[in-house]
Amino acid sequence: MPYTTEEGGLLNNFAREPKIYAAEPPNAGQKRTYLFVGIAATVLVGGLIFVAFSVS
């Protein structure tokens, strides 16, 4: 188990904080993928709603 040592020699079992980094904006390929996934999700939900209404 990771631990930290204080100035007086006491050990603490607190979690270590991860390194912080800045997120990079999506590139053109990632934006295109997000668009296709969003369209597919919209069609899927629309189809499920259509089936639900047609069955009832």
Secondary structure, DSSP 8 states (H G I E B T S, - for coil): ---EE-TTS-EE---------------HHHHHHHHHHHHHHHHHHHHHHHHHHHH-
